[in-house]
Amino acid sequence: MLTATDFINDEVKMREISDLKMFNKTEGANKIYQKKEYIILEVKKGYIVYNTKKEFENGHTHLRSFQMAKTVIDNSISKKRPKTNDRYLLESHIRITCDSKYKKTLEEILTAKLNKTKDNKYYNRSYYSLC
């Protein structure tokens, strides 16, 4: 025999499940690659790189290229400095890594890039002295 409390508990459980579906960004995503604790999920407009040792909100990044997603994973595993100085890719590396020393190095590169202005960029003196 069902009681009122059973009905209320079932309704609360159903509400919790629907809330999870609403906020689950990986619903419909297919896992297509895994290396150590990193996985790549294929979504509608690209790929999600996710570090399973971190919470999803803090340990994932969105990329459009599968090859770039694999490169970000390889760089994070081997603690290599990315060849690019692209701000978004540096932030992607920072988001998915768990190593604090590697994260600090990447943050230093990012702040140096953000602080760089036209005034302190390199220019060829011999070219400008001829003008």
GUVOMAR-11813 format. One record per residue (C-alpha): residue number from 1; x, y, z; residue in one letter; chain. Coordinates in nm, 3 decimals, always signed. Layout:
<sites>
k|x|y|z|r|c
NUM|X|Y|Z|A|A
...
</sites>
This chain:
<sites>
k|x|y|z|r|c
1|+0.000|+0.000|+0.000|M|A
2|+0.140|+0.341|-0.101|L|A
3|+0.140|+0.620|+0.152|T|A
4|+0.159|+0.994|+0.101|A|A
5|+0.524|+0.999|+0.207|T|A
6|+0.613|+0.742|-0.061|D|A
7|+0.450|+0.958|-0.324|F|A
8|+0.634|+1.270|-0.202|I|A
9|+0.970|+1.088|-0.194|N|A
10|+0.915|+0.957|-0.549|D|A
11|+0.822|+1.306|-0.668|E|A
12|+1.139|+1.455|-0.513|V|A
13|+1.354|+1.183|-0.675|K|A
14|+1.195|+1.250|-1.014|M|A
15|+1.259|+1.623|-0.974|R|A
16|+1.626|+1.557|-0.886|E|A
17|+1.668|+1.336|-1.193|I|A
18|+1.513|+1.597|-1.422|S|A
19|+1.740|+1.866|-1.271|D|A
20|+2.043|+1.649|-1.346|L|A
21|+1.934|+1.607|-1.707|K|A
22|+1.890|+1.982|-1.742|M|A
23|+2.242|+2.060|-1.622|F|A
24|+2.422|+1.759|-1.770|N|A
25|+2.623|+1.911|-2.056|K|A
26|+2.753|+1.574|-2.166|T|A
27|+2.409|+1.429|-2.240|E|A
28|+2.420|+1.301|-2.594|G|A
29|+2.799|+1.322|-2.597|A|A
30|+2.993|+1.019|-2.714|N|A
31|+3.323|+0.923|-2.554|K|A
32|+3.556|+0.874|-2.848|I|A
33|+3.904|+0.882|-2.691|Y|A
34|+4.065|+0.815|-2.354|Q|A
35|+4.421|+0.848|-2.230|K|A
36|+4.498|+0.806|-1.861|K|A
37|+4.249|+1.024|-1.669|E|A
38|+4.157|+1.238|-1.972|Y|A
39|+3.868|+1.168|-2.206|I|A
40|+3.741|+1.336|-2.521|I|A
41|+3.368|+1.362|-2.573|L|A
42|+3.223|+1.439|-2.913|E|A
43|+2.941|+1.694|-2.902|V|A
44|+2.744|+1.880|-3.168|K|A
45|+2.990|+2.162|-3.231|K|A
46|+3.326|+2.006|-3.152|G|A
47|+3.481|+1.817|-2.864|Y|A
48|+3.502|+1.836|-2.486|I|A
49|+3.827|+1.742|-2.312|V|A
50|+3.754|+1.632|-1.957|Y|A
51|+3.985|+1.539|-1.670|N|A
52|+3.803|+1.271|-1.470|T|A
53|+4.004|+1.352|-1.156|K|A
54|+3.840|+1.695|-1.138|K|A
55|+3.479|+1.807|-1.117|E|A
56|+3.322|+1.859|-1.457|F|A
57|+3.271|+2.235|-1.409|E|A
58|+3.638|+2.291|-1.325|N|A
59|+3.805|+2.020|-1.532|G|A
60|+3.678|+2.047|-1.887|H|A
61|+3.731|+2.259|-2.195|T|A
62|+3.563|+2.289|-2.534|H|A
63|+3.765|+2.258|-2.854|L|A
64|+3.661|+2.242|-3.220|R|A
65|+3.939|+2.013|-3.342|S|A
66|+3.990|+1.651|-3.240|F|A
67|+4.363|+1.676|-3.313|Q|A
68|+4.396|+1.984|-3.091|M|A
69|+4.206|+1.804|-2.814|A|A
70|+4.456|+1.516|-2.834|K|A
71|+4.746|+1.765|-2.832|T|A
72|+4.613|+1.936|-2.518|V|A
73|+4.589|+1.596|-2.346|I|A
74|+4.941|+1.495|-2.454|D|A
75|+5.086|+1.828|-2.337|N|A
76|+4.911|+1.796|-2.001|S|A
77|+5.034|+1.441|-1.946|I|A
78|+5.395|+1.515|-2.041|S|A
79|+5.390|+1.867|-1.886|K|A
80|+5.507|+2.023|-2.212|K|A
81|+5.475|+2.392|-2.283|R|A
82|+5.228|+2.447|-2.567|P|A
83|+5.385|+2.569|-2.891|K|A
84|+5.109|+2.823|-2.932|T|A
85|+5.058|+3.140|-2.732|N|A
86|+4.686|+3.143|-2.806|D|A
87|+4.507|+3.262|-2.495|R|A
88|+4.216|+3.017|-2.521|Y|A
89|+4.446|+2.715|-2.562|L|A
90|+4.660|+2.822|-2.266|L|A
91|+4.346|+2.854|-2.055|E|A
92|+4.234|+2.512|-2.179|S|A
93|+4.560|+2.357|-2.059|H|A
94|+4.521|+2.531|-1.723|I|A
95|+4.161|+2.410|-1.679|R|A
96|+4.228|+2.041|-1.733|I|A
97|+4.560|+1.993|-1.553|T|A
98|+4.589|+1.875|-1.193|C|A
99|+4.962|+1.948|-1.155|D|A
100|+5.004|+2.276|-0.966|S|A
101|+5.361|+2.339|-1.088|K|A
102|+5.260|+2.296|-1.453|Y|A
103|+4.953|+2.511|-1.394|K|A
104|+5.167|+2.788|-1.242|K|A
105|+5.404|+2.781|-1.542|T|A
106|+5.113|+2.813|-1.783|L|A
107|+4.961|+3.098|-1.581|E|A
108|+5.294|+3.285|-1.597|E|A
109|+5.298|+3.247|-1.975|I|A
110|+4.939|+3.369|-1.992|L|A
111|+5.000|+3.676|-1.774|T|A
112|+5.311|+3.763|-1.976|A|A
113|+5.101|+3.744|-2.292|K|A
114|+4.826|+3.959|-2.143|L|A
115|+5.075|+4.221|-2.019|N|A
116|+5.246|+4.249|-2.356|K|A
117|+5.165|+4.574|-2.537|T|A
118|+5.285|+4.737|-2.857|K|A
119|+5.534|+4.944|-2.658|D|A
120|+5.734|+4.649|-2.529|N|A
121|+5.731|+4.431|-2.841|K|A
122|+6.055|+4.361|-3.022|Y|A
123|+6.132|+4.560|-3.333|Y|A
124|+6.429|+4.549|-3.567|N|A
125|+6.645|+4.856|-3.489|R|A
126|+6.835|+4.853|-3.816|S|A
127|+6.510|+4.874|-4.012|Y|A
128|+6.375|+5.166|-3.809|Y|A
129|+6.707|+5.354|-3.808|S|A
130|+6.702|+5.360|-4.192|L|A
131|+6.362|+5.530|-4.205|C|A
</sites>
